[in-house]
Amino acid sequence: MPERLGRTETRSDADETAVEPETGDAGAGWRRLSRRTLGVHLKWLVPPAASLGAYALWTGGELEVASLYKLGMVSVAFVAVTVYEVVQLLTTRFRVTGEVFELRKGLVLRRHRSIRRDRVRRVDLTAGPAQQLFALVIVRIGTGSGPQGKDHEVTLSALSKRDALALQAELLAGAGAAAEDDPAEDGTIAALRWSWIRYAPLTMWGGLAIVGLVALATRVADWFGLSLDGVFRWLARFFQEASPVQVILSFGVVFAVLSALSSLLLFCEQWWRYRFEVEGLYTYRVRRGLLTTRQIAIDRRRVRGVEVTQPLPLRLFGAGRVEVLATGLGASDDDYTGMQVVTPAVPRGEADRIAAAIAEQSPSPTATTRLRPHPPAALRRRLLRAVLAALVPAAVLAVLGWTIAPAVLPSVGIVAAAGVVLGVLLGVDAYRALGHDVSGDYLVTRYGTLRRHTVALRRDGVIGWRISRSPGQRLSGLVTVSAVTAAGKGGAYQVRDVRLPDGVAFAGEAVPGLLAPFVVPRQAPEPEPAHR
């Protein structure tokens, strides 16, 4: 059969195999996406229609030609996106063979990707409001072995829920996630408790959501030429008539209330019907979400450790989040909804219980309180850095006072004194956080003050050691010893600011023999001959 017109592109990566351009279609095991996905793609027409309705209500039905012109251009762009998505749907085919998963799509620029089934690390199912309306699921297949720790991911948008679950089971079975002759070990590790919602306002996500919504509303109003002069005049009059204390209290209270409410809403959206459970012999499964539902499957055999993360507000109230360190989860900058996050903010005792279940070790290695201390030089480094950082606001006020605002000069001393006190407190707290130890099958490291991390890494998951020294560490006689692993977000977990002999000894104890070929023992000086 002659090759079809168009341009064909094959992908070949570290975990993918190149294949020949397609010459066949149905009858060779190729499957299509659900036709109901056409309805989902109509969601791109909702924003321009909603904008037109909101604009008509705002102006009382008086539609200006310029605004309608802008809205028309936006509508054309969304229609183009819809057409593109429909073409992608109609040209997408996939199949699963004995060794590979294959995907091909595209009309003009054709792409044909092939992933070996034994390289599949995760198959996640997601359904947004539009997908739930049509009983569909988005399938994301990840290999977790992209460049710089980023995940190679293939997305199928979308399948029926039954077909998605069948494909997930098929691919995970092919990746060695289950065996037919092995007994199942089903059980719930954690389920949602509504008492945990009290920790939601302690995160920063609610405040960021408020700032984002205000910025978006302002931008949209400006784009459509809607006047906000009345709002700005009211704010200017309030700033002129109110005292600084009234301004701070008023805006602080309003922002705090709106931030708390948005945090509660975000918690409900992210963690509704949350369950973290063992499914079969080799699978952890996380289910959560209200408007957008998520099912994340994690191969237990690829788990290399567990981490309890405590931002300062959560730590002050005795709470933290649990993250799984596993190969194949990829790198994620979102520590709230990332794939590695398996719990919302929970009490620290509950976090340690969940970490113990993941680590399969009791007591949990993350619950270790008596870690090995670090030398006093580490305290001096943290005090110096914290005080210098806390003095930055005082320095900025001093520059402003000497240049354009002499009235702020009297407050420089107060800000500097407060900065020194705050810096000392943070420096001492950061030093108290430092610690490391070996606990059973795990090496444990803890660090951080504004964001405290307690990491328990499997000793057999360490593939190397990295010893580094900054100029400041050289002056203090300290080093940072990092355990290198293929799991987690950063690829290495640090034991910060220890003496070189202590760091080398800890590495040798945690993983005997791994660092030994690179260590030259210090020879004792030969005794001088006795004088006759």
N, C-alpha and C positions, 0 to 999 in steps of 0.2 A: 504494500500500500504506500503510495507516495506520501512524503512528509507534509503535514499541514503547513499552510502559510503562516508566517509569524516568526518570532524570535524565541528560541528555547534556551533556557538557562538552567544548568545543573549545579547543585550545591555539593561541595565535598569539604567537610570539616574534620576535626580530630575524631569526632564520634559519628560522623556521617559517611556514607559511601556514595560515590557518584554513580548514576545510572544513565542508561541510554535515553534519548528523547522518546517520548511516547509515540507509539504507532497504533495502539489499540485503544478500546474503550471498554464498554460493558462486556461481560462475559469472562473477564480475566480477574474477577474478584474486586473490581473497583466499586466503591460506594459513593453515593452522593450525600450532600447535606440535606437537611429537611427543607421541604418547600415552604413550610411555615415561616422560615427565616425571612422571606420576602416581606411579610407583615412587620417583622422586627425592624427592618431597614427603613420603614416609613417613619421611624422616630426622628429622623433627621429633618422631617418637614414640620415637626412640632415647634422648634424654636422660632422660626419666622412667623408662624401663625400665632403663637403666644405673644410674640413681640408686637404684632399688629393689634391684637386685642388689648394688650396693656396700654399701648400708645393711644388707642382710640378712647379708652376710659380716662386716661390722664388728661387728654385735651378736650374731653366732652364731645367727641365725634368730629372735631375740626382737624382734618388731616392735611398737612402742608405737603406741597409737591416735592420739596427737597427731601423731607423725611421719608416720603413714600419711595423716592428714588433710591435712597440708601437701603431701605427695607427690601426693595426689589432686588438690589445687588446681592444682599445677604441671602434672599430666597433662592436666587440662581445658584449661588455657591452650595447651598444645602441640597438643592435638587441634583447638582453635579455629583456631590458625595453619595447621594442615594443611588444614582445610576451606576456609579463605580462599584458600590457595595453589591448591587444586584448582579453586575457582570462577574464579580468575584464569586458570588454564590453559584451562578449557573456554570462556571468553568472549573469549579473545585471538585476534585476526585481524590479519594484516598483508599488505601487497602492495607491489610495486615497479612504478611506472609509468614512462613516459618521462621525467618531470620530478621526481617526488616519491616519497618513501618514506612510507607511511601505516601507522599502527598504531591499533587500537581495542581496548579491553578494558573489563571491568566489567559488573556485573549491575544494581546499583541506581544507583551513580554511574558513568556511562559516560564514557570519555575517548576522544577521537579526535584523534590528533596527526599532523601532516604536516610532513615535513622535505624541503626541496628537495635533490635529489641533489647539486647542485653546492656545497652547504654541508656535506656530509658530510666530516669531517676524518679520522676513524679508524673502523675496524671491528675490534674486538678479540675474540678467542676465548678463553674460559676454561672449564676443566673441573675441578671438584673431585672428591674421591673418589667421591661419590655419582653424579655425572654420568659419570665414567669407568666405573663399574660397569654403567651402562645405555647406554654408548657414545653419550653426548650431549655437547653443547657449549653454553655460554652465550654469546650474542652481544651485545656492547655497541657501540652506534652512537653516536659522539660528534660534536658540532659545534664544541666548543671556543670558543664565543662567548657564554657566559652572563654574567650580571652579576658584576662584581668579579673577572673572570678565571676564574670557575668554569665547569665544563663542563656543557653540556646533553647528557644522555645518555639513550638509549632502550635498554632491556634486553629481550632475548628469551630466556626461560628455559623450555625449551631446545629446540635443534634437533639432529637427527642430524648427525654430523660432516660427511657428504657435503653435506647441505643447507646447513650453516653455511658451509663453504668456498665453495660456489656463490654464496651470498648475499653473502659478503665480496667475492668477485671482481666480482660484478655491481654492488655499490654503489661500490666503489673505481673501477671503470671509468667509472661515471657521474659520479664526482667528478673525472674527469680524471686518474686515477692511472696510466693506461696507454693506449697507442694501438696499434691492430692493425698499423699499418704501420711501427712503430718496432722496431728490433732489441732483443732482450733482453740484459741485462748481468748474468746470474746470477753469483754468486760469494760465497764466505764471507769476511767481514771478521774475525770472531773466533769461536772455539769454545772450549768448556770445557777448561781444563787443571787437573788435580787438584792441581798445585802451588800454585794460587791459594788453596786452602783454608787455607793457613797464615795468611792475613790475617783469616780469619773471627773468631778470638778477640779481635782488636783492635777490634772494633765493640762497641757497648753493647747490642746487641739480645739477646745471650745473658743478660746480667745482668737486663735488664728482663723477659725471659721467666721467669726464676727467681722474681723478686719477684712477678710476676703470678700464677704458679702457687701460690706459698705463700699469697698473700692469698686466692685463690679457694678453696683447700682449707680454710683457716681459716674462711672465711665459710660454706662449705657445711656444715662440721662443726658450727658454731654454730647454723646454721639448723635442722639436724636434731636438735639437742640432744645431740650426741656430745661426750663429755668429753675435753678435752685437758689436764686438770690434771696428769697424769703427765709430759707433755712440758714443761710450764711449771715444774714442781717440779725436774725435772732441770736445766733451764737456770738456774734461780735458784741451785741448789746449785753448779753449775759456776762461775757468776759470783762466788760467795762464796769458793770455795776456790782458784780460779786467780788468777794475777797478771794485771795489765792486759796485759802482753806476751803471755802465753799466750792470753788471750781474743782479742786482735787477730790473732795468728798463726793460731789455730785457725779462727776464723770467716773470716778472710781467705783461708786456703788452701782451705777447703771451698767458699766462694763462688766463688773463682777457678776451681776445678776444675769445679764444676757450670756456671758461666757459659761456660767454654770448651767443654764438651761440648754444651750447648744451642746455642751458636753454630755448632758444626760441624753439628749436626742441621738448624738453620735454613738454613745454606748449602746443604746437600744438598736440602732441600725447595724452596728458591727457585731454585737454579741448576742443577739436574740436567738433563742433556742440553741445555745452553745453546748456542745458536747465534745469531750476529748476522750477517745476510747481506743481500746485494742480490738482489732478486727482480724480474725484469722490468727495465724502464727507469726507473721512477719510485718504486719501493717498497723501503724497508728493512723487514726482518722480524726480530723478536726472538722466539725460541722458548726456553722454559725451564719448569722445574717438575717435581716428582716426584709428590706427592699431588695437588696442584693445578697443572695444566698451563696455560700461558699462551702465546698467540700475539698479538703486538702488531705491527700494520702501520703504518708511518710513511711518509707521502708525502714523497719526497725533495725535491720542488719547494717544499715548505713549510718546509724546514729553513732556519733563519736563523743558526745558529751551533752552537757546541759548548762544553761546560764540563767542566773537570776539577776535581773536588771532593776535598779531602784533609783529613778530620778529623785532629787532632793525632796520635793513635796510628798511623794509617796513614801519615802524612807522616814520622814518625820512622823507619818501616821502609821508606820509599821506595815507597809505594803510593798509589793513588787510584782514584776511580770516574769514569766518563765519562757525561755526560748530553747529550742532544740538545736544542737549543733550536729548537722548531718550533711553528708556529701549529697549534692544534687539539688539542694534547695536554692542555690544561686545567691547572688548578692542583692540585698535590698536595703535602700536607705530609709524605708518607712518602718520604724520599729513598733508602730502601733498596729498596722494591718499586714505586715510582712508575713511571708509564708513560714518563717522560722518562729514566729510568736504563736504559742499554743495556749495561752491563757490571757484574760484581761488582767487588770490590776487586782490582786487578791491579797489577803493577809499573808505576812511573811511565813507563818507556820504552814499555811496551806500551800504556799509556793514551794517550800522545802519538801512537803509530803509528795507533791506532784513530781518534783525533781528526783526524789528517791525512787518513785515508780519508773521514771524514764531511765535513770541510771541503774536500776535493778540492784540497788545497794542500800542497806539500812544500817545506821541512820544515813540521811542524805549527805553526800560530800559537800553540798552547798551550805549545810547547816553547821559546818565546822566553825567553831568560835575561837579556838586556840590555835591560830596560825602562827607561823614563825615570824618574829618581828624583823623589821628592817633597821639598818644602822641609823644613828642620830644624824648623819650627813643627809639622809633622805628628808628628815624633818626640816633642816636648814634650807634645803632647796625649795621645798614647798612653801615655807614661810616667806622666802624672798620673792618667789613668783607671785604668790597671792597678794602680798602687800603692794608690790609694784603695779599689779593689775588694778587693785582697789584704789590706788592713788591717781589713776588716769582721769576720773571725773574732776578731781581737784585741780589737776594740771590744766584741763580744758577751761575750767572757770577762771583760773589765773590768767591764761592767755586772753580770754574774753575781757577780763577786767582791765588788763593793761592796754588793750587795744580800743575796744568800742563800748564797753559797759563797766565803768568804774564802780557802779553801785553793787556789783556782785563780789567785789574783793573781800568785804568782811566775812562772807560765807565760805571763803576758801579754806580757812583754818578749821571750821567745823566739819566740812566735807572731808578734809584730809584726816582729821582725827577719827571720824567715823570709818573712813576707808581703812585706816591702820587696824582698828579694832576688828572690823569685818575680815580683813586679810589674815590676821592672826588666827581668828576662829576657823576660817576655811582651811588655812594651812595645817593647823593641828588636826582638824577632822580628816583631811586628805592623808595625813601621815598615819592616823589611827586606822584608816581603811586598808593600808598596805599589809599584805600578808601572803604567805604561800605555804604549801605543805603537800604531803603525799597521803592520800586517804584511800586505802584499799587499791582498787584498780584505777584510781583517778589521781591526777595531779590537780591541785586547786590553787588558783590565784585570785586575789581580790585587790581592787584599786578603784579610785575615783571618789569625788565628793559631791559635785553637782549632779553627777550620774554615776552611781556606784555599780560596779560589775563584780559578781562572784561567779567564776567560771570553773566548772569541773570537767576536765578533758580526759578522756580515756588514755591511759598510758600507751596502749597498743595502737592508738590513733595518731601518735606523734611520729612524723616521718623525717624530722630534722630539727636542729637547733640553730638559732641565730643569736649571736652576741654582738651588741652594738653599744657605742659610747658617744654621747654628745660632748662638745667642748666643756660644758658645765659639769658633766659627769666625770670627765677626766680630772678636773680640778678637785672634785670631791672624792675621787677614788671609787666611783660606782659604775655599774654597768646595768644594762637591761638584757635579760635573757628571755628569748621568745621561743615558745614551742610551736613549731610549724606543723600544720595539719591541712588536709584537703577539705575539711569541713568548716562550717561557719561563714561569717561575713568577711572577715579580714584575712583568713589564711594563716594567722599566727596569733598566739595569745601570750601576753607579756607578763613577766615577773620583773617589776620595775625597781630600779635603784637598789641593787644589792651589791655587796662586795664581790669581786671577781671569783675568789676561791669559794665563797658560799654559793654563787650562781652555778659554777661548774660542778660543785658537789651535789647540788639539787638536781641538775640535769642528769648526772650519773646515777643518782638514786631513783629518779622517776623512770628513766628508760636506760637500764644498764647496758653499757657497751656501745651505744649510739654515738656518743661524743668522744669516747676513749681514743680512737685513732687520731684525733686532732689535738689531743692534749699532751703536752710534753711535761713530764713530771720534773719538778724542781729538784735538782741534785743538791745534797748537803755538801758544804765545803769540806775538803779533805783536811784532816788534822795536821797541824804543823809538827814536824819532827822535833823530838825532845832534844834540848841542848845538853851536850855532855860537859 
